[in-house]
Amino acid sequence: MNPLQVAVGVVRNSEGKILISLRHAGLHQGGLWEFPGGKIESSETAEQALARELKEELNITVTAATPLITINHHYPDRFVQLKVFRVEQFSGEANSLEGQPFKWVSLAELEYYAFPVANQPIITAARLPHYYAILDDADEAMLLPNLQKILNKGVKLIQARLKTLSPAAVAKFIEQAYPICQQQQALLLMNSAVECSVEVDGIHLTSRDLMVLTKRPENVKWLAASCHNLEQLQQAQNIGVDFVVLAPVLATQTHPGATSLGWEQFAGLVAQVNLPVYALGGMTESSLSTAQQSGGQGLAAIRAFLD
């Protein structure tokens, strides 16, 4: 069965607020909030459909749209494919031309609105940044300076991968690092291989830890995972992981002998799950556009944010 293809825009204004609209009660999934967009006609690209729909519905003109995530979802009565774009550049002032109520809400407020099930990964993707920095403990003395470098680059999502430190050293570092991250409004996740009782924003599961879980751990604000193949990606989706890294995409100094996926295989794997996926392995900051065009949320790296 071919899916109903829909172009969707996560439209963000200069204040960082997101535009959502209320579906008419008589429509499929009526009475729920949604991100604006509409059906892709056979003669259109997804970008063209998005531009047309936003002009028809809201009287705004899209000047730039970046791929965010593609969702394939089976409802009891239909199969939909949502091609979702981040729209941060547009002209005109939003007006409801088709009578749909709409409002601008903050990213944090999105979770308080009822959306169709297929929209949940979009909300997660909208809340996540382009970059995910991995803070490695190869040199303990450089941990805080490296954290500061990462934050100075504007990175808002960081994993502490402190596999060689003692639990006491880990706790001491996190007690210093977490308040610094909070001041910069950056999220700090702890790698699951690390013993740590100090509060952080979430857990990043190793692929080994991911595969032994049968459900999402309770009381975890953000849950991420490392994946290397389709089985691991599907497991992450099944237990409700928020986002994953998929690696290695390109050859990497950390694992020089590992077989890399390449961008084509990366894109093929990402297309089979409804998850925000960061590309990891051989990344530089300039790899961002390629990662996004390949279906990724963005890129993850150890060294790229330290240069």
Secondary structure, DSSP 8 states (H G I E B T S, - for coil): ---EEEEEEEEB-TTS-EEEEE--TTSTTTTSEE-SEEE--TT--HHHHHHHHHHHHH--EEEEEEEEEEEEEE-SS-EEEEEEEEEEEEES----SSS--EEEE-GGGGGGS---GGGHHHHHHHHS-SEEEEEE-SSGGGHHHHHHHHHHTT--EEEEE--SS-HHHHHHHHHHHHHHHHHTT-EEEEETTS---S--SEEEE-HHHHHH-SS--TT-SEEEEEE-SHHHHHHHHHHT-SEEEE--SS--SSSTTS---HHHHHHHHHTTSSS-EEEESS--GGGHHHHHHTT-SEEEESSTTT-
